[in-house]
Amino acid sequence: MCQKKEFQKKVKFSLILTFAILVMFSIGSVSNAFGQDHSADKVKTESSALGLGLGLIAAAIAFGLGALGAGIAIGNVGSAAMGAIAEKPELAAQALIFIALGEGLVVFGFVTALMIIGKV
């Protein structure tokens, strides 16, 4: 029970740390948009810089959540697969297929991030 609470504490800390880094990156990437003169021709550049920053943040979130989901999936499926392989070694090929399905989440997140970056 103690290990479960410790793991939950570590997960909460890593999520908070990831969110804090994401906020710092987003503030740093769009700070130039807020520090310029507000002339008529620069308003478009400010909005495009803000759109670029938000697009990059969206791409980072898409890839990051895909990688996080894949890590959780592979952790659960991999441990079950290793237990199954220990009992029946002939199940190794099927176990690797299920682990590869978890890896597909990273690919989907990466493709989504590329599509978002392509639109920005």
Biopython code that builds the backbone (N, CA, C, O; Angstrom):
import numpy as np
from Bio.PDB.StructureBuilder import StructureBuilder

atoms = [
    (1, "MET", "N", (0.823, -1.187, 0.000)),
    (1, "MET", "CA", (0.000, 0.000, 0.000)),
    (1, "MET", "C", (0.868, 1.252, 0.000)),
    (1, "MET", "O", (0.531, 2.258, -0.624)),
    (2, "CYS", "N", (1.993, 1.172, 0.712)),
    (2, "CYS", "CA", (2.899, 2.307, 0.784)),
    (2, "CYS", "C", (3.509, 2.597, -0.582)),
    (2, "CYS", "O", (3.690, 3.758, -0.949)),
    (3, "GLN", "N", (3.824, 1.552, -1.330)),
    (3, "GLN", "CA", (4.401, 1.750, -2.660)),
    (3, "GLN", "C", (3.402, 2.425, -3.595)),
    (3, "GLN", "O", (3.787, 3.251, -4.422)),
    (4, "LYS", "N", (2.132, 2.082, -3.468)),
    (4, "LYS", "CA", (1.110, 2.677, -4.313)),
    (4, "LYS", "C", (0.980, 4.175, -4.034)),
    (4, "LYS", "O", (0.874, 4.971, -4.967)),
    (5, "LYS", "N", (0.987, 4.561, -2.762)),
    (5, "LYS", "CA", (0.893, 5.977, -2.416)),
    (5, "LYS", "C", (2.147, 6.728, -2.869)),
    (5, "LYS", "O", (2.067, 7.866, -3.332)),
    (6, "GLU", "N", (3.292, 6.083, -2.730)),
    (6, "GLU", "CA", (4.541, 6.711, -3.180)),
    (6, "GLU", "C", (4.535, 6.898, -4.691)),
    (6, "GLU", "O", (4.971, 7.932, -5.196)),
    (7, "PHE", "N", (4.034, 5.887, -5.419)),
    (7, "PHE", "CA", (3.929, 5.998, -6.874)),
    (7, "PHE", "C", (2.957, 7.105, -7.269)),
    (7, "PHE", "O", (3.228, 7.865, -8.199)),
    (8, "GLN", "N", (1.839, 7.200, -6.575)),
    (8, "GLN", "CA", (0.873, 8.252, -6.878)),
    (8, "GLN", "C", (1.466, 9.630, -6.610)),
    (8, "GLN", "O", (1.208, 10.579, -7.350)),
    (9, "LYS", "N", (2.269, 9.734, -5.537)),
    (9, "LYS", "CA", (2.925, 11.000, -5.246)),
    (9, "LYS", "C", (3.912, 11.384, -6.346)),
    (9, "LYS", "O", (3.998, 12.548, -6.736)),
    (10, "LYS", "N", (4.655, 10.393, -6.840)),
    (10, "LYS", "CA", (5.616, 10.649, -7.912)),
    (10, "LYS", "C", (4.907, 11.059, -9.198)),
    (10, "LYS", "O", (5.376, 11.948, -9.909)),
    (11, "VAL", "N", (3.777, 10.416, -9.501)),
    (11, "VAL", "CA", (3.033, 10.753, -10.712)),
    (11, "VAL", "C", (2.473, 12.166, -10.612)),
    (11, "VAL", "O", (2.540, 12.928, -11.576)),
    (12, "LYS", "N", (1.919, 12.521, -9.453)),
    (12, "LYS", "CA", (1.400, 13.873, -9.258)),
    (12, "LYS", "C", (2.511, 14.905, -9.398)),
    (12, "LYS", "O", (2.327, 15.942, -10.035)),
    (13, "PHE", "N", (3.662, 14.618, -8.799)),
    (13, "PHE", "CA", (4.790, 15.551, -8.896)),
    (13, "PHE", "C", (5.244, 15.715, -10.335)),
    (13, "PHE", "O", (5.517, 16.831, -10.776)),
    (14, "SER", "N", (5.328, 14.606, -11.077)),
    (14, "SER", "CA", (5.783, 14.709, -12.469)),
    (14, "SER", "C", (4.770, 15.444, -13.323)),
    (14, "SER", "O", (5.158, 16.184, -14.227)),
    (15, "LEU", "N", (3.477, 15.263, -13.065)),
    (15, "LEU", "CA", (2.463, 16.004, -13.820)),
    (15, "LEU", "C", (2.531, 17.497, -13.520)),
    (15, "LEU", "O", (2.427, 18.324, -14.426)),
    (16, "ILE", "N", (2.704, 17.839, -12.252)),
    (16, "ILE", "CA", (2.810, 19.252, -11.887)),
    (16, "ILE", "C", (4.065, 19.856, -12.500)),
    (16, "ILE", "O", (4.027, 20.972, -13.018)),
    (17, "LEU", "N", (5.174, 19.130, -12.447)),
    (17, "LEU", "CA", (6.418, 19.624, -13.029)),
    (17, "LEU", "C", (6.287, 19.795, -14.543)),
    (17, "LEU", "O", (6.752, 20.789, -15.100)),
    (18, "THR", "N", (5.658, 18.832, -15.202)),
    (18, "THR", "CA", (5.457, 18.935, -16.649)),
    (18, "THR", "C", (4.583, 20.129, -16.993)),
    (18, "THR", "O", (4.875, 20.863, -17.937)),
    (19, "PHE", "N", (3.516, 20.327, -16.233)),
    (19, "PHE", "CA", (2.637, 21.469, -16.481)),
    (19, "PHE", "C", (3.376, 22.779, -16.249)),
    (19, "PHE", "O", (3.201, 23.723, -17.019)),
    (20, "ALA", "N", (4.202, 22.859, -15.201)),
    (20, "ALA", "CA", (4.955, 24.078, -14.925)),
    (20, "ALA", "C", (5.947, 24.375, -16.050)),
    (20, "ALA", "O", (6.093, 25.526, -16.460)),
    (21, "ILE", "N", (6.620, 23.354, -16.542)),
    (21, "ILE", "CA", (7.552, 23.551, -17.654)),
    (21, "ILE", "C", (6.807, 24.001, -18.898)),
    (21, "ILE", "O", (7.282, 24.865, -19.634)),
    (22, "LEU", "N", (5.638, 23.414, -19.133)),
    (22, "LEU", "CA", (4.826, 23.799, -20.280)),
    (22, "LEU", "C", (4.386, 25.255, -20.178)),
    (22, "LEU", "O", (4.411, 25.978, -21.175)),
    (23, "VAL", "N", (3.985, 25.691, -18.995)),
    (23, "VAL", "CA", (3.575, 27.081, -18.802)),
    (23, "VAL", "C", (4.755, 28.014, -19.006)),
    (23, "VAL", "O", (4.612, 29.054, -19.649)),
    (24, "MET", "N", (5.922, 27.663, -18.469)),
    (24, "MET", "CA", (7.098, 28.512, -18.648)),
    (24, "MET", "C", (7.494, 28.603, -20.114)),
    (24, "MET", "O", (7.867, 29.674, -20.593)),
    (25, "PHE", "N", (7.417, 27.483, -20.830)),
    (25, "PHE", "CA", (7.732, 27.497, -22.248)),
    (25, "PHE", "C", (6.741, 28.349, -23.021)),
    (25, "PHE", "O", (7.132, 29.097, -23.918)),
    (26, "SER", "N", (5.470, 28.246, -22.684)),
    (26, "SER", "CA", (4.465, 29.019, -23.418)),
    (26, "SER", "C", (4.617, 30.501, -23.150)),
    (26, "SER", "O", (4.448, 31.312, -24.061)),
    (27, "ILE", "N", (4.932, 30.872, -21.924)),
    (27, "ILE", "CA", (5.140, 32.287, -21.614)),
    (27, "ILE", "C", (6.379, 32.799, -22.328)),
    (27, "ILE", "O", (6.378, 33.909, -22.859)),
    (28, "GLY", "N", (7.433, 31.999, -22.345)),
    (28, "GLY", "CA", (8.656, 32.419, -23.032)),
    (28, "GLY", "C", (8.494, 32.511, -24.536)),
    (28, "GLY", "O", (9.124, 33.355, -25.175)),
    (29, "SER", "N", (7.662, 31.660, -25.110)),
    (29, "SER", "CA", (7.526, 31.662, -26.567)),
    (29, "SER", "C", (6.603, 32.764, -27.071)),
    (29, "SER", "O", (6.710, 33.172, -28.227)),
    (30, "VAL", "N", (5.708, 33.248, -26.235)),
    (30, "VAL", "CA", (4.799, 34.304, -26.694)),
    (30, "VAL", "C", (5.092, 35.645, -26.030)),
    (30, "VAL", "O", (4.330, 36.593, -26.220)),
    (31, "SER", "N", (6.157, 35.752, -25.268)),
    (31, "SER", "CA", (6.448, 37.007, -24.579)),
    (31, "SER", "C", (6.778, 38.130, -25.561)),
    (31, "SER", "O", (6.505, 39.296, -25.274)),
    (32, "ASN", "N", (7.358, 37.800, -26.706)),
    (32, "ASN", "CA", (7.653, 38.841, -27.689)),
    (32, "ASN", "C", (6.388, 39.454, -28.257)),
    (32, "ASN", "O", (6.397, 40.617, -28.660)),
    (33, "ALA", "N", (5.322, 38.715, -28.298)),
    (33, "ALA", "CA", (4.067, 39.248, -28.839)),
    (33, "ALA", "C", (3.490, 40.316, -27.936)),
    (33, "ALA", "O", (2.783, 41.201, -28.419)),
    (34, "PHE", "N", (3.762, 40.267, -26.646)),
    (34, "PHE", "CA", (3.195, 41.231, -25.723)),
    (34, "PHE", "C", (4.137, 42.397, -25.428)),
    (34, "PHE", "O", (3.718, 43.376, -24.811)),
    (35, "GLY", "N", (5.370, 42.318, -25.844)),
    (35, "GLY", "CA", (6.326, 43.356, -25.523)),
    (35, "GLY", "C", (6.559, 44.352, -26.651)),
    (35, "GLY", "O", (7.511, 45.129, -26.575)),
    (36, "GLN", "N", (5.731, 44.364, -27.698)),
    (36, "GLN", "CA", (5.949, 45.238, -28.843)),
    (36, "GLN", "C", (4.984, 46.417, -28.831)),
    (36, "GLN", "O", (4.027, 46.458, -28.058)),
    (37, "ASP", "N", (5.269, 47.381, -29.719)),
    (37, "ASP", "CA", (4.358, 48.507, -29.898)),
    (37, "ASP", "C", (3.052, 48.022, -30.497)),
    (37, "ASP", "O", (3.000, 47.001, -31.184)),
    (38, "HIS", "N", (1.994, 48.782, -30.218)),
    (38, "HIS", "CA", (0.688, 48.396, -30.723)),
    (38, "HIS", "C", (0.301, 49.256, -31.919)),
    (38, "HIS", "O", (-0.738, 49.916, -31.902)),
    (39, "SER", "N", (1.119, 49.249, -32.939)),
    (39, "SER", "CA", (0.760, 49.953, -34.163)),
    (39, "SER", "C", (-0.130, 49.050, -35.010)),
    (39, "SER", "O", (-0.239, 47.853, -34.744)),
    (40, "ALA", "N", (-0.753, 49.612, -36.011)),
    (40, "ALA", "CA", (-1.754, 48.890, -36.811)),
    (40, "ALA", "C", (-1.138, 47.732, -37.582)),
    (40, "ALA", "O", (-1.753, 46.672, -37.694)),
    (41, "ASP", "N", (0.067, 47.918, -38.117)),
    (41, "ASP", "CA", (0.669, 46.839, -38.904)),
    (41, "ASP", "C", (1.295, 45.749, -38.030)),
    (41, "ASP", "O", (1.551, 44.649, -38.520)),
    (42, "LYS", "N", (1.543, 46.027, -36.765)),
    (42, "LYS", "CA", (2.141, 45.021, -35.904)),
    (42, "LYS", "C", (1.105, 44.158, -35.192)),
    (42, "LYS", "O", (1.457, 43.155, -34.572)),
    (43, "VAL", "N", (-0.151, 44.533, -35.276)),
    (43, "VAL", "CA", (-1.184, 43.736, -34.623)),
    (43, "VAL", "C", (-1.272, 42.363, -35.278)),
    (43, "VAL", "O", (-1.476, 41.359, -34.596)),
    (44, "LYS", "N", (-1.118, 42.318, -36.606)),
    (44, "LYS", "CA", (-1.166, 41.037, -37.304)),
    (44, "LYS", "C", (0.001, 40.147, -36.891)),
    (44, "LYS", "O", (-0.169, 38.939, -36.727)),
    (45, "THR", "N", (1.186, 40.735, -36.723)),
    (45, "THR", "CA", (2.325, 39.918, -36.338)),
    (45, "THR", "C", (2.173, 39.402, -34.912)),
    (45, "THR", "O", (2.598, 38.290, -34.600)),
    (46, "GLU", "N", (1.560, 40.221, -34.039)),
    (46, "GLU", "CA", (1.333, 39.762, -32.673)),
    (46, "GLU", "C", (0.374, 38.585, -32.650)),
    (46, "GLU", "O", (0.607, 37.594, -31.958)),
    (47, "SER", "N", (-0.702, 38.701, -33.406)),
    (47, "SER", "CA", (-1.670, 37.604, -33.400)),
    (47, "SER", "C", (-1.089, 36.366, -34.070)),
    (47, "SER", "O", (-1.393, 35.245, -33.662)),
    (48, "SER", "N", (-0.255, 36.551, -35.093)),
    (48, "SER", "CA", (0.345, 35.379, -35.725)),
    (48, "SER", "C", (1.388, 34.747, -34.803)),
    (48, "SER", "O", (1.542, 33.526, -34.798)),
    (49, "ALA", "N", (2.103, 35.560, -34.024)),
    (49, "ALA", "CA", (3.068, 35.008, -33.068)),
    (49, "ALA", "C", (2.343, 34.253, -31.957)),
    (49, "ALA", "O", (2.796, 33.201, -31.505)),
    (50, "LEU", "N", (1.214, 34.804, -31.526)),
    (50, "LEU", "CA", (0.432, 34.121, -30.509)),
    (50, "LEU", "C", (-0.133, 32.811, -31.065)),
    (50, "LEU", "O", (-0.129, 31.786, -30.383)),
    (51, "GLY", "N", (-0.619, 32.856, -32.311)),
    (51, "GLY", "CA", (-1.129, 31.642, -32.944)),
    (51, "GLY", "C", (-0.039, 30.602, -33.126)),
    (51, "GLY", "O", (-0.279, 29.408, -32.948)),
    (52, "LEU", "N", (1.164, 31.051, -33.481)),
    (52, "LEU", "CA", (2.290, 30.131, -33.629)),
    (52, "LEU", "C", (2.634, 29.487, -32.288)),
    (52, "LEU", "O", (2.854, 28.278, -32.210)),
    (53, "GLY", "N", (2.680, 30.305, -31.234)),
    (53, "GLY", "CA", (2.995, 29.775, -29.908)),
    (53, "GLY", "C", (1.959, 28.777, -29.436)),
    (53, "GLY", "O", (2.302, 27.721, -28.904)),
    (54, "LEU", "N", (0.680, 29.113, -29.630)),
    (54, "LEU", "CA", (-0.374, 28.195, -29.206)),
    (54, "LEU", "C", (-0.377, 26.932, -30.059)),
    (54, "LEU", "O", (-0.673, 25.846, -29.559)),
    (55, "GLY", "N", (-0.051, 27.067, -31.344)),
    (55, "GLY", "CA", (0.032, 25.885, -32.207)),
    (55, "GLY", "C", (1.150, 24.957, -31.781)),
    (55, "GLY", "O", (0.989, 23.737, -31.781)),
    (56, "LEU", "N", (2.288, 25.538, -31.416)),
    (56, "LEU", "CA", (3.401, 24.707, -30.944)),
    (56, "LEU", "C", (3.082, 24.051, -29.611)),
    (56, "LEU", "O", (3.479, 22.912, -29.365)),
    (57, "ILE", "N", (2.364, 24.769, -28.747)),
    (57, "ILE", "CA", (1.953, 24.177, -27.478)),
    (57, "ILE", "C", (0.990, 23.023, -27.730)),
    (57, "ILE", "O", (1.089, 21.977, -27.088)),
    (58, "ALA", "N", (0.062, 23.210, -28.658)),
    (58, "ALA", "CA", (-0.884, 22.141, -28.988)),
    (58, "ALA", "C", (-0.155, 20.916, -29.532)),
    (58, "ALA", "O", (-0.498, 19.785, -29.191)),
    (59, "ALA", "N", (0.843, 21.140, -30.372)),
    (59, "ALA", "CA", (1.617, 20.020, -30.911)),
    (59, "ALA", "C", (2.377, 19.307, -29.796)),
    (59, "ALA", "O", (2.453, 18.078, -29.777)),
    (60, "ALA", "N", (2.936, 20.077, -28.874)),
    (60, "ALA", "CA", (3.663, 19.472, -27.760)),
    (60, "ALA", "C", (2.727, 18.658, -26.867)),
    (60, "ALA", "O", (3.089, 17.579, -26.399)),
    (61, "ILE", "N", (1.529, 19.179, -26.637)),
    (61, "ILE", "CA", (0.560, 18.454, -25.819)),
    (61, "ILE", "C", (0.134, 17.170, -26.520)),
    (61, "ILE", "O", (0.024, 16.121, -25.886)),
    (62, "ALA", "N", (-0.107, 17.250, -27.831)),
    (62, "ALA", "CA", (-0.533, 16.062, -28.581)),
    (62, "ALA", "C", (0.530, 14.975, -28.511)),
    (62, "ALA", "O", (0.215, 13.810, -28.268)),
    (63, "PHE", "N", (1.775, 15.347, -28.721)),
    (63, "PHE", "CA", (2.845, 14.352, -28.671)),
    (63, "PHE", "C", (3.099, 13.874, -27.245)),
    (63, "PHE", "O", (3.305, 12.683, -27.013)),
    (64, "GLY", "N", (3.086, 14.799, -26.297)),
    (64, "GLY", "CA", (3.355, 14.443, -24.906)),
    (64, "GLY", "C", (2.313, 13.506, -24.326)),
    (64, "GLY", "O", (2.651, 12.538, -23.645)),
    (65, "LEU", "N", (1.042, 13.793, -24.595)),
    (65, "LEU", "CA", (0.001, 12.918, -24.069)),
    (65, "LEU", "C", (0.014, 11.561, -24.768)),
    (65, "LEU", "O", (-0.286, 10.538, -24.153)),
    (66, "GLY", "N", (0.361, 11.554, -26.053)),
    (66, "GLY", "CA", (0.498, 10.271, -26.748)),
    (66, "GLY", "C", (1.610, 9.433, -26.155)),
    (66, "GLY", "O", (1.464, 8.222, -25.986)),
    (67, "ALA", "N", (2.721, 10.078, -25.841)),
    (67, "ALA", "CA", (3.845, 9.354, -25.244)),
    (67, "ALA", "C", (3.520, 8.894, -23.831)),
    (67, "ALA", "O", (3.899, 7.794, -23.427)),
    (68, "LEU", "N", (2.816, 9.738, -23.079)),
    (68, "LEU", "CA", (2.430, 9.358, -21.723)),
    (68, "LEU", "C", (1.468, 8.169, -21.746)),
    (68, "LEU", "O", (1.615, 7.226, -20.968)),
    (69, "GLY", "N", (0.485, 8.224, -22.642)),
    (69, "GLY", "CA", (-0.448, 7.111, -22.760)),
    (69, "GLY", "C", (0.235, 5.828, -23.195)),
    (69, "GLY", "O", (-0.090, 4.745, -22.708)),
    (70, "ALA", "N", (1.183, 5.953, -24.112)),
    (70, "ALA", "CA", (1.922, 4.767, -24.555)),
    (70, "ALA", "C", (2.752, 4.191, -23.416)),
    (70, "ALA", "O", (2.850, 2.972, -23.273)),
    (71, "GLY", "N", (3.342, 5.050, -22.614)),
    (71, "GLY", "CA", (4.130, 4.567, -21.478)),
    (71, "GLY", "C", (3.278, 3.810, -20.485)),
    (71, "GLY", "O", (3.694, 2.772, -19.971)),
    (72, "ILE", "N", (2.088, 4.319, -20.211)),
    (72, "ILE", "CA", (1.186, 3.627, -19.293)),
    (72, "ILE", "C", (0.746, 2.300, -19.896)),
    (72, "ILE", "O", (0.728, 1.276, -19.212)),
    (73, "ALA", "N", (0.387, 2.319, -21.185)),
    (73, "ALA", "CA", (-0.070, 1.090, -21.845)),
    (73, "ALA", "C", (1.032, 0.036, -21.882)),
    (73, "ALA", "O", (0.789, -1.131, -21.577)),
    (74, "ILE", "N", (2.224, 0.441, -22.249)),
    (74, "ILE", "CA", (3.321, -0.518, -22.346)),
    (74, "ILE", "C", (3.703, -1.041, -20.966)),
    (74, "ILE", "O", (4.071, -2.207, -20.821)),
    (75, "GLY", "N", (3.617, -0.183, -19.955)),
    (75, "GLY", "CA", (3.914, -0.645, -18.599)),
    (75, "GLY", "C", (2.952, -1.735, -18.149)),
    (75, "GLY", "O", (3.367, -2.749, -17.588)),
    (76, "ASN", "N", (1.674, -1.521, -18.396)),
    (76, "ASN", "CA", (0.684, -2.522, -17.976)),
    (76, "ASN", "C", (0.735, -3.768, -18.851)),
    (76, "ASN", "O", (0.757, -4.890, -18.344)),
    (77, "VAL", "N", (0.753, -3.568, -20.161)),
    (77, "VAL", "CA", (0.757, -4.719, -21.066)),
    (77, "VAL", "C", (2.081, -5.471, -20.978)),
    (77, "VAL", "O", (2.097, -6.701, -21.025)),
    (78, "GLY", "N", (3.170, -4.759, -20.852)),
    (78, "GLY", "CA", (4.479, -5.405, -20.790)),
    (78, "GLY", "C", (4.638, -6.280, -19.569)),
    (78, "GLY", "O", (5.186, -7.379, -19.654)),
    (79, "SER", "N", (4.158, -5.795, -18.419)),
    (79, "SER", "CA", (4.289, -6.621, -17.212)),
    (79, "SER", "C", (3.423, -7.883, -17.317)),
    (79, "SER", "O", (3.841, -8.967, -16.912)),
    (80, "ALA", "N", (2.215, -7.725, -17.867)),
    (80, "ALA", "CA", (1.362, -8.904, -18.050)),
    (80, "ALA", "C", (1.958, -9.858, -19.085)),
    (80, "ALA", "O", (1.872, -11.077, -18.938)),
    (81, "ALA", "N", (2.559, -9.297, -20.127)),
    (81, "ALA", "CA", (3.156, -10.127, -21.168)),
    (81, "ALA", "C", (4.354, -10.903, -20.631)),
    (81, "ALA", "O", (4.536, -12.073, -20.966)),
    (82, "MET", "N", (5.165, -10.262, -19.806)),
    (82, "MET", "CA", (6.310, -10.974, -19.239)),
    (82, "MET", "C", (5.860, -12.104, -18.315)),
    (82, "MET", "O", (6.489, -13.161, -18.268)),
    (83, "GLY", "N", (4.780, -11.880, -17.588)),
    (83, "GLY", "CA", (4.247, -12.946, -16.746)),
    (83, "GLY", "C", (3.725, -14.108, -17.581)),
    (83, "GLY", "O", (3.918, -15.273, -17.236)),
    (84, "ALA", "N", (3.053, -13.771, -18.696)),
    (84, "ALA", "CA", (2.532, -14.825, -19.571)),
    (84, "ALA", "C", (3.670, -15.593, -20.244)),
    (84, "ALA", "O", (3.601, -16.814, -20.385)),
    (85, "ILE", "N", (4.711, -14.877, -20.657)),
    (85, "ILE", "CA", (5.849, -15.532, -21.311)),
    (85, "ILE", "C", (6.585, -16.435, -20.323)),
    (85, "ILE", "O", (7.101, -17.487, -20.699)),
    (86, "ALA", "N", (6.629, -16.014, -19.050)),
    (86, "ALA", "CA", (7.296, -16.847, -18.049)),
    (86, "ALA", "C", (6.574, -18.184, -17.876)),
    (86, "ALA", "O", (7.201, -19.216, -17.638)),
    (87, "GLU", "N", (5.239, -18.147, -18.000)),
    (87, "GLU", "CA", (4.485, -19.386, -17.856)),
    (87, "GLU", "C", (4.451, -20.204, -19.140)),
    (87, "GLU", "O", (4.586, -21.427, -19.110)),
    (88, "LYS", "N", (4.267, -19.514, -20.276)),
    (88, "LYS", "CA", (4.199, -20.199, -21.572)),
    (88, "LYS", "C", (5.086, -19.450, -22.566)),
    (88, "LYS", "O", (4.649, -18.445, -23.125)),
    (89, "PRO", "N", (6.295, -19.899, -22.799)),
    (89, "PRO", "CA", (7.206, -19.196, -23.697)),
    (89, "PRO", "C", (6.706, -19.092, -25.143)),
    (89, "PRO", "O", (7.172, -18.229, -25.887)),
    (90, "GLU", "N", (5.784, -19.937, -25.546)),
    (90, "GLU", "CA", (5.277, -19.870, -26.929)),
    (90, "GLU", "C", (4.366, -18.669, -27.154)),
    (90, "GLU", "O", (3.977, -18.410, -28.293)),
    (91, "LEU", "N", (4.018, -17.937, -26.118)),
    (91, "LEU", "CA", (3.179, -16.742, -26.258)),
    (91, "LEU", "C", (3.989, -15.477, -26.519)),
    (91, "LEU", "O", (3.424, -14.384, -26.540)),
    (92, "ALA", "N", (5.284, -15.598, -26.716)),
    (92, "ALA", "CA", (6.149, -14.419, -26.865)),
    (92, "ALA", "C", (5.771, -13.583, -28.079)),
    (92, "ALA", "O", (5.769, -12.355, -27.996)),
    (93, "ALA", "N", (5.454, -14.213, -29.198)),
    (93, "ALA", "CA", (5.114, -13.462, -30.406)),
    (93, "ALA", "C", (3.824, -12.677, -30.215)),
    (93, "ALA", "O", (3.733, -11.522, -30.631)),
    (94, "GLN", "N", (2.836, -13.289, -29.595)),
    (94, "GLN", "CA", (1.577, -12.589, -29.352)),
    (94, "GLN", "C", (1.772, -11.446, -28.359)),
    (94, "GLN", "O", (1.158, -10.388, -28.495)),
    (95, "ALA", "N", (2.617, -11.660, -27.374)),
    (95, "ALA", "CA", (2.870, -10.608, -26.385)),
    (95, "ALA", "C", (3.533, -9.402, -27.036)),
    (95, "ALA", "O", (3.197, -8.262, -26.716)),
    (96, "LEU", "N", (4.469, -9.645, -27.945)),
    (96, "LEU", "CA", (5.124, -8.529, -28.627)),
    (96, "LEU", "C", (4.156, -7.757, -29.506)),
    (96, "LEU", "O", (4.316, -6.549, -29.678)),
    (97, "ILE", "N", (3.167, -8.418, -30.060)),
    (97, "ILE", "CA", (2.160, -7.729, -30.867)),
    (97, "ILE", "C", (1.371, -6.762, -29.990)),
    (97, "ILE", "O", (1.108, -5.629, -30.396)),
    (98, "PHE", "N", (0.993, -7.198, -28.798)),
    (98, "PHE", "CA", (0.238, -6.319, -27.911)),
    (98, "PHE", "C", (1.088, -5.147, -27.422)),
    (98, "PHE", "O", (0.572, -4.043, -27.245)),
    (99, "ILE", "N", (2.359, -5.370, -27.206)),
    (99, "ILE", "CA", (3.246, -4.282, -26.806)),
    (99, "ILE", "C", (3.401, -3.285, -27.961)),
    (99, "ILE", "O", (3.451, -2.075, -27.742)),
    (100, "ALA", "N", (3.475, -3.803, -29.186)),
    (100, "ALA", "CA", (3.580, -2.911, -30.346)),
    (100, "ALA", "C", (2.314, -2.075, -30.535)),
    (100, "ALA", "O", (2.386, -0.947, -31.023)),
    (101, "LEU", "N", (1.167, -2.616, -30.157)),
    (101, "LEU", "CA", (-0.065, -1.831, -30.231)),
    (101, "LEU", "C", (0.000, -0.623, -29.296)),
    (101, "LEU", "O", (-0.501, 0.452, -29.626)),
    (102, "GLY", "N", (0.617, -0.807, -28.132)),
    (102, "GLY", "CA", (0.810, 0.322, -27.223)),
    (102, "GLY", "C", (1.745, 1.365, -27.814)),
    (102, "GLY", "O", (1.550, 2.565, -27.618)),
    (103, "GLU", "N", (2.761, 0.907, -28.536)),
    (103, "GLU", "CA", (3.697, 1.838, -29.186)),
    (103, "GLU", "C", (3.013, 2.656, -30.273)),
    (103, "GLU", "O", (3.472, 3.748, -30.608)),
    (104, "GLY", "N", (1.933, 2.141, -30.819)),
    (104, "GLY", "CA", (1.202, 2.866, -31.854)),
    (104, "GLY", "C", (0.654, 4.190, -31.357)),
    (104, "GLY", "O", (0.448, 5.108, -32.151)),
    (105, "LEU", "N", (0.412, 4.307, -30.055)),
    (105, "LEU", "CA", (-0.080, 5.569, -29.505)),
    (105, "LEU", "C", (0.936, 6.694, -29.705)),
    (105, "LEU", "O", (0.559, 7.834, -29.976)),
    (106, "VAL", "N", (2.208, 6.375, -29.573)),
    (106, "VAL", "CA", (3.241, 7.388, -29.789)),
    (106, "VAL", "C", (3.232, 7.846, -31.244)),
    (106, "VAL", "O", (3.383, 9.032, -31.537)),
    (107, "VAL", "N", (3.054, 6.893, -32.145)),
    (107, "VAL", "CA", (3.028, 7.239, -33.569)),
    (107, "VAL", "C", (1.850, 8.155, -33.870)),
    (107, "VAL", "O", (1.993, 9.130, -34.608)),
    (108, "PHE", "N", (0.671, 7.843, -33.294)),
    (108, "PHE", "CA", (-0.490, 8.700, -33.526)),
    (108, "PHE", "C", (-0.274, 10.097, -32.967)),
    (108, "PHE", "O", (-0.650, 11.083, -33.600)),
    (109, "GLY", "N", (0.325, 10.189, -31.790)),
    (109, "GLY", "CA", (0.624, 11.507, -31.213)),
    (109, "GLY", "C", (1.618, 12.274, -32.059)),
    (109, "GLY", "O", (1.478, 13.483, -32.244)),
    (110, "PHE", "N", (2.623, 11.580, -32.576)),
    (110, "PHE", "CA", (3.629, 12.225, -33.421)),
    (110, "PHE", "C", (3.019, 12.732, -34.724)),
    (110, "PHE", "O", (3.306, 13.849, -35.154)),
    (111, "VAL", "N", (2.184, 11.917, -35.349)),
    (111, "VAL", "CA", (1.532, 12.328, -36.607)),
    (111, "VAL", "C", (0.604, 13.508, -36.359)),
    (111, "VAL", "O", (0.552, 14.437, -37.166)),
    (112, "THR", "N", (-0.127, 13.480, -35.254)),
    (112, "THR", "CA", (-1.006, 14.599, -34.917)),
    (112, "THR", "C", (-0.200, 15.871, -34.698)),
    (112, "THR", "O", (-0.596, 16.944, -35.154)),
    (113, "ALA", "N", (0.921, 15.760, -34.007)),
    (113, "ALA", "CA", (1.775, 16.931, -33.789)),
    (113, "ALA", "C", (2.311, 17.466, -35.112)),
    (113, "ALA", "O", (2.365, 18.680, -35.310)),
    (114, "LEU", "N", (2.703, 16.583, -36.013)),
    (114, "LEU", "CA", (3.175, 17.036, -37.334)),
    (114, "LEU", "C", (2.069, 17.734, -38.113)),
    (114, "LEU", "O", (2.319, 18.732, -38.789)),
    (115, "MET", "N", (0.845, 17.216, -38.023)),
    (115, "MET", "CA", (-0.267, 17.853, -38.712)),
    (115, "MET", "C", (-0.551, 19.234, -38.147)),
    (115, "MET", "O", (-0.852, 20.159, -38.900)),
    (116, "ILE", "N", (-0.458, 19.387, -36.825)),
    (116, "ILE", "CA", (-0.670, 20.698, -36.203)),
    (116, "ILE", "C", (0.420, 21.661, -36.613)),
    (116, "ILE", "O", (0.135, 22.813, -36.938)),
    (117, "ILE", "N", (1.667, 21.212, -36.604)),
    (117, "ILE", "CA", (2.777, 22.080, -37.005)),
    (117, "ILE", "C", (2.652, 22.464, -38.470)),
    (117, "ILE", "O", (3.000, 23.582, -38.851)),
    (118, "GLY", "N", (2.152, 21.538, -39.303)),
    (118, "GLY", "CA", (1.953, 21.845, -40.722)),
    (118, "GLY", "C", (0.919, 22.927, -40.950)),
    (118, "GLY", "O", (1.020, 23.686, -41.914)),
    (119, "LYS", "N", (-0.078, 23.012, -40.074)),
    (119, "LYS", "CA", (-1.114, 24.049, -40.195)),
    (119, "LYS", "C", (-0.622, 25.391, -39.674)),
    (119, "LYS", "O", (-1.104, 26.436, -40.111)),
    (120, "VAL", "N", (0.325, 25.379, -38.752)),
    (120, "VAL", "CA", (0.844, 26.632, -38.177)),
    (120, "VAL", "C", (1.798, 27.199, -39.167)),
    (120, "VAL", "O", (2.379, 28.258, -38.928)),
]
sb = StructureBuilder()
sb.init_structure("model")
sb.init_model(0)
sb.init_chain("A")
sb.init_seg("    ")
for serial, (resi, resn, name, xyz) in enumerate(atoms, 1):
    if name == "N":
        sb.init_residue(resn, " ", resi, " ")
    sb.init_atom(name, np.array(xyz, "f"), 0.0, 1.0, " ", f" {name:<3s}", serial, name[0])
structure = sb.get_structure()
